[in-house]
Amino acid sequence: MDITDIATPEFVEVDVDKRLGKIRSIFERENPKGIIVSNDGEYAGVIGQKQLIQSHIEESTKAAAIMKSAPKVDRHEDVRETARMLVEGDVQIAPVFEGDNLWGVVTTDGILEAVVDNLDAITVEQIYTEDVVTVREEDRLGQAINRLRENGISRLPVLNENGQLTGVLTTQDIVDFVTRKMDRQGKGDRSGDIDRMLDLPVYDLMSSPVFTATPGESVQDAVERMFEQNVAGLVVTPSDDDAHVSGILTKTDVLRALTYTQQEQMDIQVTNIGLLDTMTREDMVAAITEVVDKYQEMQVHHVHVRFHEHKEKLRGTPLIQAQVRVRSSHGQVAGSGEGYGAEHAFRVALDKLERNVLEMKGLNADEEYRGQLLRKLDEL
């Protein structure tokens, strides 16, 4: 299956000189999944909601300063490969080219709408993210924005003082709120207004009630609920307790699952792969193989490596956060770390992953057992 009938020629496009204030208004008015940015008619990048929640940028900032690169997709590209490209680019929209010409766009929603009927055989438990980042009702909006950006996520379950789920805060909630406030207050120096907004409690902006899913239900039912409620993710709660958080299921999780192969092959995906500097994808594959190949009993199905760049630098090299998450026959295990440059951060995260693997029950290291993952990675 390819994306010929999934891609659409209808999309929103702005020039690199478009001001942030105008871009926020477009998101409020048209609610696009993303905006294509062009420079003299040539594709330059995309802007999504994640790029709009940077708290300390002026409304006069140009599109060129906040856009991010997204992979160019051929109009007849395979759906699985397109899903992988969107996940690795950490975007919800990508430009679709026919030859050298920008033909249209493909979106996460477009792909999921096309395949939703085929998701009935997968359960939420098989693909949801267990490692949840949360926020408290009394935490400030500025804290929540930092948490969203630092973890590269788009939603935060909100807990009360007893640790019970009471709401959810998303990037869309924040963008909608900021846009409405800015429209009301007109022109002029807004630095004081922005500071006051960042000091508001999360409780004032969160959405409630929360749309949820349970581990045992089908992914098809969960995705259909996302479309019905116009949300990009669901909080996963135990079937007998909707006040406690077990995890998060997002459209990106579902998109990532589409790339899994039916054979016994491990799939590796890298979010923000453009941050790789002194190492290649093949280097990462070999390093991960060396770690998990020691455990004969652990069948690895999927690995997700995510990089996030901080503003801090050391002699021009940015501070990078890396997370390596493994989904296996023994459950999920992850390791994270920071370092100057993607390779340094990746090595720290991989060391942490190995320590966490050693603590998993029912696993014994087998130093002589080699080749398991080399076979599973042969398509990479």
N, C-alpha and C positions, 0 to 999 in steps of 0.2 A: 504493500500500500504506500502510495506517495502522497504529497501534499497538493497535487494539482487542484483538487476540488476543495481543499481546506484553506489555502491561502486566499486572501481577498485583495482586490485592487483599491479598496476604500481605506484610507488612513489619514491621520492628521499630520501635517508637516509644517515645521517652522524653520526659519533661518537661524544660523549660528549667532546672529546679533539680537535675537528676540530676548526681551527682558523677562526675568524670573516672574515678576508680578503678572505679566500677561500670560505666561505659561501656566501659572497656578489657576488663573481664571479659566483657561481652556479645560483643565482637568475638572474644575467644578461644573462648568457648563456642559461639556460633552462626555465626561467620564470615560476617556479612552484608556485602553490597557497600557498605552505608551505613546510617545510622540517621536516621529522620525525627524531628525535634525539634518539640514542640508547646508552646504556651503557653495554658493554660486551654482546651484542646481545639482551638485554632486552629494551623494550620501556621506554623512559625517559621523553620525552616532544616533543614540536613542536617549530619551529621558523617560523614566518611570517614576512612580510615586516615591520610591526609596530615595531618589535624588532630590526630592522636594522637601525632605525633613531635616536638611542640614540647618541647624538652628541659628548659626551666626553668619549667614550670607544675606546681603542686601537685596532688596526687591529689584534694584537696578542691575544686578548681576546678569550677564549674558548667557544664553543657552550653551555656548561653547565651553563655559567654565564648569558646568554641572553635568553635561552629557557623558555617557559612557559608550564604549564600543560594544557592538553586538555583531554576531556572526552573520555574514551574507549567506543566504540560503537560495539554492537553485529552485526554480518553480516546480521541478519534478523530483525533488529530493525525497528520500525514504522517510517515512514518519518517525521511525526509531532514531535515525540519525539526526533528524531535526529536533526531536525531543532532547537528545543528548547535547546538542549545540545550545539550546535554550538554557538547559540546566547549568552547563559549564560556563556560559556567559552571564549567569545570574540575572536573566532578563525575562520579561513576560511577552516581549514582542521582538521580532527580528525582520529586517528587510528581505524581501524576496526579489530575486533578479531573474530576468529572462535574457540570457546572453549578458550583455554589458549594461542593460537598461533596468532601472528600478521599476518593477512591475507592481508591487504591492507589499503586503506584510503577512506574516503568519504569527498567530498568538497562541499562548497556552490554552486559552478558552476554546479557540478554534479546533485545536487538536483533540482536547478532551471531549468536546461535543461530538466529534466524529467517531470516537472510539468508546464512548461511555457504555454502549450496550455490550461491549466485550469485557467489561470489568467485573462481571458478576461472579467470576471464579476466584477473585482475590479478596481477602478479608482485610479490614483496616489493620488488624494486628500484625499482618505481614509487612506492612510498609510504613506505618506511622513513626514519627520521631518521638522517642521516649525521653530524651534529654531536653527538658523544657525550661526555658527562661521565663520567669514570672516577674510581676511587679505588685506592689501593695497599693491599696486604695489611697493611702496617705502620701505615697511617693509623689515627687514633683514631676511635672511634664518634662522638664529638662533632663531629669534622671532617666525617664523612660525613653526619650529620644536617643540618649547616649547608649542605652542598653540595646535598643533596636539596631543602631548603627554598628556597635562593637561586635554584635553577634550575627550581623548580616541577615536579619530576619524581618518579618513584616507584621508580626502580631505578638502580643504579650497577654497571657491570661492574667486577670487581676484577682488578687486574693484579699480577703478581709483579715482582721487581726487574729482570727482563729484558723487561718490557713485554708478557708473555704472559698471556692470559686464564686465570684459575684459578677464578673464582667470580663470584657476583653478590650484591649486597646490596640488599634491597628494604625498603620501608616495612613490609610485612607481617612480614619477619624481625625488624625492630626492635620493632614492637608486640608480637609474640608473646614475644620475649625479655624486654622490660620487664614485661609482665603476669605472666609466670611468676615473675620475680624478686620483684616486689611481693607476690604471693600468698604466697610462701615466707617473706618477712621480716615479715609481720604489720604491726601498727600502730606508730605512733610517728614520731619525726623521721627522715625518710629522705633528707635532703639529702646526707649523706655517702655513702649507698649510691648515689644517683643520680650523684654526681660520679665515683665509682669505675667505674660502668657506662660513663659517657661516655669514660673513659680507656682502655677495653678496645680492643685492636686489631681492625680490621675482620675479620681472618682468623678470629677466634673466632666471628663471627656469620654470615659469608657462607654462601650455599648453593652446594654443589658436588656433582656436576658441573653444568655450565651447559647449559640447554636453548637450542638455537640454531636459526637458519634461514639459508638461503643466498639470495643476491640473485635467482637465477633461478627459484626454486620459486614455486608459486602461493600467493596469500594464503589461499586455502581450506585448503591443507595446513597452513600456518602457524597459522591460527586453530584448526583441529582439534587441533593439537599443544598449543596453549595450554590448551584445554579438557581434553585427556587428562591433562596434567601439572598442572592447576590452577594455572597461572601467568598473570599479566596481560601478559607481554611476553617476547620472545625476543631474544637477542643475535644480530646478523647478522654472520656471518663469511664470508670467501671460501670458495668451494666446495672449494678444494684446501688450505685452511689454517684449522683450527678453533682456532688459538691466538692469532689476531690479530683485533681488533675492527674491523668496517667500519661498524657502526651499530647501531641499536636499532629493533625493531618492537614497538609496543605495541597494545593493544586500542583506545586512543585514536587512534592513527594509522589504524587500519582504520575506525573510526567516522568520522573526518574524511574518509576517501576516499569514504564513502557519500554525502557531500554534493556531490561533484564532479558537474557536469552533463556530459552527453554532447555538448552543443553547444560551440562555441568560446567559452566564457564563463569568465572567471576567478572563482573563488570566494574570498571573503575571510571569515576567521573570526577572532574576537577572544576570547582567553582572559582572563578576569577583566575583562570589559567594564564592570563596575560601577565600576572605578577611573577611568574617563574623567570628567574634571571640566570643563575649559573648552573642550573640542572634542567634536564629534559624530562618529558613524560616517561620515557623509557627508564631513566634513572629512578624515578619514583616507583615505577612498577617493580623494578629489581629490588629496591630497598624494602618495599612492603612484602614482596615474596620471601625475602630472606627472613623476615620476622615471623610471619604466620605459617610458613612452610615447615616450621619446627613442630607443629602440632597436628599430628596425623588425624586425630579424631575430629578436628574442626574443619567442616566444609564451608568455605567462604563463598557467599553468593554475590556480595556487592560491597564495594568500597567507595566512600565519598570523601574526597579531600577538598577542603575549603580554605582559601586564603583571604585575609582581610588586611588592608593596609591602613596603618595609623599615620597621623600627621608627623609624629616624631621621627627624626632622622639622625644618623651618626655618620659624619663625613659623606653626606649625600645619599646614604643607603637607608631606605625607610624601615621603620619597625613594622614587622609583619606578624600577624597571628595566624597560626595554622591549626586545623583540626582534621584528624584522620578518623573516620568512623567506619567500622566494619560490621556488616550484617552477616551472621553465620548460623550454622546449625545449632550453635550453643547460645544464640541470642546476640544482642548488640553489645559492642565494646568500642570505646573511643579513647583518643588521646589528644591533648591540645598543648600548644606551647607558643612562645613568642621568641623572635630573634630578628636581627638586622639582616634583611634579605630573606627571600622565600625559602632558600635551601636551609639556612640556619634554623628557621622556624619549623620547617618540615621535619628536620632531624630531631629537634626537641620533642615535637608532637609524637613522632614515631617511637622514641624511647619511652614516653609515657604510655603509649598504646601497648608496647610490649610488657611493661610492668602490670598493666591492667589485665592483659591476656593471661599472665601467670596466675592471677588471682581468681580466674574463672573456674567454677567447680566442674569436675569431670574431665579436665584437660591435663594431659601429661606431655611434656616436651619430648620430642624425638629428634635429636640432633642429626641422626643418620637418614631420616626420611626427607628426601628432596624431590623436587619436580612436580609436586601436586599443583602448585599455582602456575608453574610455567606452562602446563597444559591448559589451564583455565584462562591464561592471559594471551593465548596464541593469536587471538583476533585483534589485539591492541597493537 
